[in-house]
Every structure is written in C-alpha cells, then in structure tokens.
Amino acid sequence: MIAKDICNALFWLIILLFFSWWIAVLSFPFYIILSILANCLGSLKSLSDFFLHGVQFPAKCSANMVKMNAYDSF
C-alpha cells in the first residue's frame, strides 16, 4: 500500500515539474484577457473558466501529490 502511494506521489511530482507549469504559463495571459472581457460578453465566461483551470493546474497537481491521490483524480 505504501509503495503504491509513493508511486502516486512521484507521478504527480513528474506531472507538476514537466507539464503543469507550462500549461499554467500558456494559460494565464488568455485568462487575464478573457476574465476582463467576460464581464462585458457573457458568452466568454466558459472560455475564461477553461483557462482558469489551466492556471490552477499546478496547485491541483501539488495537492494530489501531497494527498498521494491516484492518477485518475484529474
């Protein structure tokens, strides 16, 4: 059981270091622009929320790593 938890934590660490930072860096400029425009154009709200999830992805990866959640908890 503990080996499985360690493997899950390592999986989330790898995702955090190699993928999530890039997703967040590429998402934040679009989120900033769309979050401002979403107040004027309500149809952009869902697109703004999509990029917000990209910005929050490193936090989600680190939380899953600390909790040693399985990889299917995206």
C-alpha positions as semicolon CSV with decimal commas, in nm:
position;residue;x (nm);y (nm);z (nm)
1;M;0,000;0,000;0,000
2;I;0,275;0,246;0,087
3;A;0,465;0,170;-0,234
4;K;0,153;0,249;-0,434
5;D;0,115;0,582;-0,250
6;I;0,478;0,671;-0,318
7;C;0,435;0,590;-0,688
8;N;0,125;0,811;-0,699
9;A;0,317;1,097;-0,535
10;L;0,603;1,056;-0,782
11;F;0,358;1,054;-1,072
12;W;0,211;1,386;-0,958
13;L;0,559;1,529;-0,900
14;I;0,658;1,445;-1,258
15;I;0,337;1,597;-1,394
16;L;0,394;1,905;-1,176
17;L;0,753;1,960;-1,285
18;F;0,728;1,884;-1,655
19;F;0,374;1,966;-1,766
20;S;0,168;2,173;-1,528
21;W;0,400;2,473;-1,520
22;W;0,389;2,501;-1,898
23;I;0,011;2,468;-1,903
24;A;-0,020;2,744;-1,644
25;V;0,227;2,973;-1,820
26;L;0,045;2,933;-2,151
27;S;-0,299;2,975;-1,993
28;F;-0,254;3,282;-1,777
29;P;-0,233;3,552;-2,050
30;F;-0,551;3,424;-2,211
31;Y;-0,721;3,402;-1,874
32;I;-0,632;3,760;-1,785
33;I;-0,768;3,895;-2,112
34;L;-1,079;3,679;-2,115
35;S;-1,163;3,738;-1,749
36;I;-1,181;4,110;-1,822
37;L;-1,386;4,063;-2,137
38;A;-1,616;3,802;-1,980
39;N;-1,777;4,073;-1,772
40;C;-1,878;4,252;-2,090
41;L;-1,955;3,947;-2,302
42;G;-2,120;3,673;-2,102
43;S;-2,051;3,412;-2,370
44;L;-1,679;3,425;-2,288
45;K;-1,734;3,310;-1,929
46;S;-1,698;2,938;-2,009
47;L;-1,379;3,000;-2,206
48;S;-1,242;3,211;-1,922
49;D;-1,321;2,930;-1,676
50;F;-1,138;2,683;-1,902
51;F;-0,820;2,890;-1,889
52;L;-0,865;2,938;-1,514
53;H;-0,846;2,560;-1,473
54;G;-0,521;2,570;-1,668
55;V;-0,381;2,835;-1,435
56;Q;-0,486;2,633;-1,130
57;F;-0,345;2,304;-1,263
58;P;-0,010;2,326;-1,073
59;A;-0,197;2,375;-0,745
60;K;-0,414;2,074;-0,821
61;C;-0,107;1,862;-0,902
62;S;0,068;1,961;-0,581
63;A;-0,245;1,891;-0,374
64;N;-0,278;1,547;-0,534
65;M;0,091;1,483;-0,470
66;V;0,064;1,571;-0,100
67;K;-0,253;1,363;-0,058
68;M;-0,094;1,081;-0,265
69;N;-0,408;1,052;-0,479
70;A;-0,420;0,811;-0,769
71;Y;-0,361;0,935;-1,123
72;D;-0,731;0,915;-1,208
73;S;-0,817;1,210;-0,981
74;F;-0,783;1,475;-1,250
